[in-house]
Amino acid sequence: MHVLVAGSEEIREPLGRLVTGEGHDLRSCSLKEAVAEHLKDRADLVFLDVSCERGMEALRELRFEDPAVQIVAVSAEQSVAQAVEAMQGGAVDFAPLPITSERFALLLQHVALDRRTHAQLSYLRDREARGAELGSLVGRCPAMRAVFDTILRLARRTVSSGAPTILLQGETGTGKGCIARAIHYNGRRRDGPFVEVNCAAIPVTLLEGELFGHEKGAFTDARLPRVGLIETAHLGTLFLDEVACLTDAAQVKLLTFLEDKKIRRLGSSVDRHLDVQVVASTNRDLGAMAEQDRFRVDLLHRLNVITITLPPLRDRGPDRVELANVFLHQFAREYGQPPKQLGPETVKAIDRYAWPGNVRELRNTMERVVLLEDEMVVRPEHLHLRKHKLTDRYQSFQLQVPPNGLALEDLERQVIEHAMRVCGGNVSKAARYLRISRQTLRYRLKKLGWQPA
């Protein structure tokens, strides 16, 4: 067994003698070097000194970088509070010093049992989390790299006891569900539940009860008490897909929960305190809905603490062809079919097609190709894109430049006029087209005195 001992010299020396005396390989380092030393050549077991000032922080960092690491927290103090904090931070055991040979043998048995249990749980959870790791998500374009960077920043800067609400924006089919799972499974709540709620799929009359639960007798058919989906997500993540479909009553109760971190089931007078990270998604302009009194402004402000906007597939450059290849190989393995490859003309067709259904449409197209086409080389006609227009990736317009040059304000006017024409005069769409906020576009329209033709 490869054992890493990290901590002060006073603790490393006696522990090192015990480890080598029992015939195990030993590596030793300071707390500051613990994470780098472990990641260099992952140890089977880490003894970590938590009695030092930075001990608990090092434990949490190590556990975050390698969720499967087996850590035994050791300390020169026999402190119950320290032991509880260490176990909550991810240690599999806590051992006050000195450690005898008998105690060392018991620790190894405990670690071996925990490793087997962790492996079984990991197998079950991996089936749900498959594809949620950032390394498995395709995204070479700058917009998607920015999304991944945001997820990693959030994962490193939040703690398990608290997390900001996150709003995912993007057209239908851009992968908001995949990003929500990536946020959960790459964060410190990965061991907690991930509860997904499609707010548009639940009947309006049942939505409030599904989210918040109810007590027996709360309404006519409530014969038994029911735990709500928010309560089910305790210590984990609640993903509210299509949050714009929430009723007014559900919006009020959700806002109260986000502010107070407690819920009250229908028909109950008891508040339940919960620890839940909320990730919401929408393909609508919530700002415009709020201006029209169709969505609560205060709830919008609570939801968009962190806003992540997913680009449509037509704006993702080389990601289109790479995603197509990923789906082809994925479905070939899933259905036991020989692998196919994209022909040169097919690559051009995929690259030029507008993909109004975004990643979901591309995924379904590749699945259909694997199931219905026998040829090993995929041709354009296999994609069945003829009913949609194949378009160039970029739209162009004629820039009018007089002989004596062009003022920057006039250039801005021409670009904005083009965007408004392309988007049919819809300010929200034009703002997305120009990649600026709706408020910014409205300000510039007013400043330029632009009027629709």
VENVENKA-V735688 format. One line per field, one symbol per residue. psi: psi as a letter, one per 40 degrees, with the letter a starting at -180 (. if undefined). burial: + if it has 9 or more other C-alpha atoms within 8 Angstrom, else -. Layout:
# VENVENKA-V735688
psi = ???
burial = ???
This chain:
# VENVENKA-V735688
psi = hhhhhhaidddddddddddddefihhiiiiddedddddddghidhhhhheeidedddddddddddgdeihhhhiieighdddddddddeeieihhiiihiddddddddddddddddddddddddddddeheeiddehhgeidddddddddddddddeiideiiiihhhiiiheefdddddddddeeaeedeiihhhhhdeehiddedddddeiiihedadegdiihhiddddeheahhhgifeeeiiddddddddddddefiihiheiehhhhighhhhiiieigddddddefehhdddddddfdhhhhhiideeebeddddddddddddddddefiiiiihiddddddddeidgdeadddddddddddddehdidhhidddefedeihhiidhiiihhhhideahidddddddddddddddefehdddddddefiiddddddddddefhii.
burial = -+++++++--++--++-+++---+++-++++-+++-++----+++++++++---++-++++++-----+++++++-------+-+++-++++++++--+----+--+--++--++--+----------+--+++------+-+++-++--++-++--+------+++++++-++++-+++++++++++++-++++-++++------++++++++++++---+--+-++++++++++++++++++-+---+++++++++--++++++++-----++++++++++--+--++----+++-++-+++++++-+++++-++++++++++-+++-+++---+-+++++--++-+++++++-+++++++-++++++-------+++--+-+----+--+-----------------+-++-+++++--+-+-++-+++---+-+--++--+----+---
